[in-house]
């Protein structure tokens, strides 16, 4: 590729990528994810696969997503694409994980952080 063609292609790509727009919610999602940086990772396995859970019991909230191997395996394995788990599946897994720890909690208020990671708030009785 000639130098002029390279710079033209690069300019087009940059222009097209700026058309996607800025999402301020993305910055908030990253900030929330960063709040879990010091929280120990817990691996949890159920019939849908292996999950990564970061629990903040003193704040009644947790971050949950499929394992890295599950996420990357879908992209590079026999399947062509990775289909992230739904909110309902993820919420059910969070509920089951809390129950497996002997905690009678109700999971609610889920929000997608950065796909496929979710944050849920919960209340315990």
Helices and strands as residue ranges (DSSP letters): H 3-18, H 24-34, E 42-46, E 49-56, G 57-59, E 61-66, H 68-76, H 87-100, E 105-112, E 118-124
